């Protein structure tokens, strides 16, 4: 089988297609024939600068969709022919996050990821795919979709009439826009591109802020809410945007901290956090149970992920460079 392998050193140029043996399932395991995968910023960071060289060679990609083609002894919850999405955290089935169920069980490092034609994983580490989606659309869900769902619904308690501010138009932000609109919320989108803002409005965004034209976007967000502030901020920017998100949020509001695009650390006005009684949630994807809740909502509301570009597995380097350039809108997919 073909597998996309990062070997020798980190860097997009070190991604190569290699031949590997098709795996066989052990007890409790299934073999998937992978149909598609999608890229996340986490995948780009892992490939370019992110990690322990002792983990190389490594197969990247945290997200994918596959078909069960072989079932190991004792597997009851899946059967041959089932279409599934592997969980990003293979060890997190339900309940709250605990250390042993997170980092050590993540796909795309340290566990080989979805950029390969066949995968062998525990049957407990995957969920049946929403029936209304294509293989490529399903491949967009396990990280970006589930991160947005947990940020707004699980941790944020999103309800109809709330106002949500989403930063940018990447995968997580577009899913957050779609989920928020499906639940009757108002959405403000920020972007540096008027073209992307217009695309977001076609998906239902109620208001927009071009942060190049309006650098103090947090004050504009307050104006757009009559001075009250937004109920939820989907914070993907990182160090540079987090202090502004604090200002944009209402008293008692919620900030879901997800991304590190602008860096990791910066001075923060702690007084503003407690004075405004803000709820700050760090979000690292979610559990299998969260995924299955999200899937029901996707089917009920017929929500379809927004795919910007598709590439064959052989053109994976080009796909990673597109993500690196940050010009995409929604998700970038690899057809496997």
N, C-alpha and C positions, 0 to 999 in steps of 0.2 A: 504494500500500500504506500501511497504518498503521504508524507508529513512535512509540514513547514517547520524547520528546525533552526534555532538560534545557537550557533556554536562558535567556539574560538574566543569571541569577545562580544561585548554589547555593541549595538549599532544596527540600523536598518540594513546596511549593506551586508551584514553577516547572517541575514535570513536566507536560507537555502532550502529547496525541495530535496528531500531524501527518501530513499526506500527503506521501509521498516516492515517487520513481520506483522501480519494481522493477529491481534491478540485473541486469546481464548478465555472464557469466563471461568472463574472459580466459584465456590459456593457463595450465594448471595449477590453475585455480580451479573451484569448483562453486557453484551457487546452492542455498540451502536454503530450503524453506518451513518456518518455525518453528512448532512445535506447542505448546511450553511453555517457560517459564523459571522459575528459582527465585532467591530473594533470599539474599544473604549479608551479614554485617556489613560487609564491604568495600564492597558496593553502597550501603548506607546511609551509610557514611562518605564515599564519593565524592559522593553526591548532596547531603549536608547541609553538609559542610565541607571536602571533600577534594580540593582540587586547583588546577590552573592554570586561571584563567578564560579563557586563550587557547584551551583545548580545547573550550570551549562554542561552538555547541550540540553536545550529546553524547547518544548513546543508551546508557542504562545496562544493567546486568545482565551478570554474568560467566558465568552458567550457562544452558544451554538444550538443547533437543532439537529436531531438525528432520529433514525428509526431503529428500534430494537430488532436485531437479526439473530441473536443467540442468547439463550437464558441459562444461567447457572443453576446448580442444585439449590433448592429451597426458596427460590424467588416466587412470591405470590402476588405482589402488587403490580407487576408488569408482565406482558406476554409479547411474543414475536409479532411484529407488525405495528406495535404501539409507536406513535410519534411523540417524542419527549424533548424536554429541554433540561440539560444537566444543571444542577444548582452550582452557583459560583462557589459558595462555601459548602463543600460536600458533607461536612460534619454537622451543619446547623439545620436540624429538621423542624424544630418548633421551640417555643419558649423564648426567653431573652438571650442576648448574646453572652457567651462565656469564652474565655481566651482559647481554650483547647478546641473549640468548634469553629474558630475564625481563621486567622492567618495560616496555620499549618495545613488547613484543608482546602485552600483556595486553588481554583483552576487557573492555568496560565502562569503559574509559579506560586508555590513550589511543585504543584502537581501539573504534569503535562496537560496543555489546554486543548482547545477544540479545532485547531488548524491542522487536522489530519483526517484521513478518510475513514478510519475506524478508531473507536475508543472503548476501553473496558473500564467500567466504574461500578460502584455499589449501586444496587437497585434503589437503595434508600436515598441516594443523592441525586434524584431527578424527579421531574413531574411531567404528567401528560400535558401536551400542548393544547392551547385554546383551539377549538375546532374551526373557528372563523378565519384563522390566519394561515398564510402561506408559510413554507419552511423558512424563507428569508425573514419574514416578519417575526416568526417565533424566535429566531436567533437574536433578535434585538432585545428580548425581554429580560433574561436572567440578571443582568447588571443594571443597565440604564433604566429599564422599565420598573424593575423592582425597587431600585433606589428611590425613584420618584414616588412610587406608591407608599413605601414605608415612611418617607419624609413627610408626605402630606396626610395620608390616611391613618397609618398606624401610630406614628409619633405626634403628628400635628392635629389629629382629630378634625380634619377638614369637614366643613358643613356648607350647605347651600347658603349663599349670601356673603361668604367670606371673600376677602380680597387677597390674592396671591401675587407676589412679585417673583418672576423668574428671570434669572440672569443669563442672557445669551440665548442661542438657538441650537445648542448641541443636543446630544441624545437625551440626557436627563431632563434638561429644561423643556424640551418639546413634549416629552411624556408628561411632565408636570402640568404643562398647559392643557394637554388633552384630558388628563384625569380631573383636573380642576373644573374644566368646562362641563364634563360629563356629570359632575356632582353639583352643578348649579352655582359655581363660584365665579367671581370676577377676576380677570387676569391682566396684570401689567407686565409687559415684556421689555427688557432692556437689550440693546444691541448697538454696535457701531455702524451697522449697515441698514440704510433705508429699504433696500431690496429685501433683506431678511425680515425686517419688521413687517413689510407688506405680506410676505408669505405667512408670518405668524398670525396676522390679522385674519387671513383666510381660514386659518385653523380655529379662529374664535377669540383671539386676544382682543380685549376690550380697550386697552390703552397701551401706549408705547413711549419709550424714552430712548432717544439716540444719545448715548453717553459721551460721544465725541463732541456733539453739538451742545450738550448739557452736562458738563463734567460733574456738577453737584446733583447727580441723579436722585440721590436720597431725599433731597429737599423737594424735587419735583414729584417724587412718589407721595410725599406727604400732601402736597398740593392736590394731587389727583384723588386723594381720599379726604378732602376737606380739612386737612390738617391733622387728622386722627392717626394716620399711619396704617400700614398694611397688617393684615392678620398673620400672614405667613411669608417668609422669604426663603426661596430655594437658593441657598448660598453656595455657588460653585466656583466663585472667583478666587477665594483664598485670602491671604494676608491683606492685600490692598483693598478688597471690597468689604471685608467683614466689619470694620468700623462704620462704614456707610450703611450696611445692613442694619446695624443696631439703631442708627438714627431713623431709618426708613420704617422700622417696625412700630406698631402701636404699643401702648401700655398693655402688658399681658400678652403680647404677641409671641410668635414662634419663629425661630430661625433654625432651619435645617442645614447644618454645616456638612458639605459634601466634597467640595473640590479644593484644589491647591494650585490653580492655574497661574496665580500671580505671586505664589510664594507660600512659605510655611509660617513665618512669625512676624509680628509687628506689635507695637504698643496698642493696647486696647483700653478703652474707657470702662473700667470695671464698675464705676459708680453708675454709669448709664444703664448697665445691665440690671443691677438690683433696683435702681430707682424706677425703671420701667417694668419691673417684675417680668422680665423676659424669660421665655423657655428656650434654652439652647440645646439642640439635639445633634450629636455627632452621628452620622449615618454611614454605615458600611454595608450596603446592599440589604439583605434580609434573609429570612429563613424559608425553608420549603413550604411551610404552612402559609407564610405571607404570600409566596408566589401563587399558591393555589387560590387564595382569596382574590388576588389581583386577576388571575385568569378568569374567574367567574364574572368579575366586573367587565373585563374586556369582551367576553362573549355576550353578556347582557346588553352592553352599550355599543357593540360592534365597532370597537376602537381598533384602528389599524396603525401600526408604527409608521413613522415617516422615514423613508429610505432615500438618502441623497444620491449615493453612487453604489454601483455593484462592480466587483472585480472577480475574475477567476482566481483560484488559489495560486496559480503560477505568477500572477501579478500582485502578490501580496506586498512587495516592497513599494509599489506605486500607491497602494491603498494606505499604507502607513505614512507615506509622505504627504498624502492629502490630509490626513488627520493632523500631522505636524504643522501644516500650513493654516489650520483652523478656518478654512473657507467653507466647510461643509455646513449643511442645514439638516439636522436630524442625524441619521445613522449611516455608517459606511459598512457594507456587507461584502463578505467573501463567499462566493459560490464554491462549495466543496464537492 
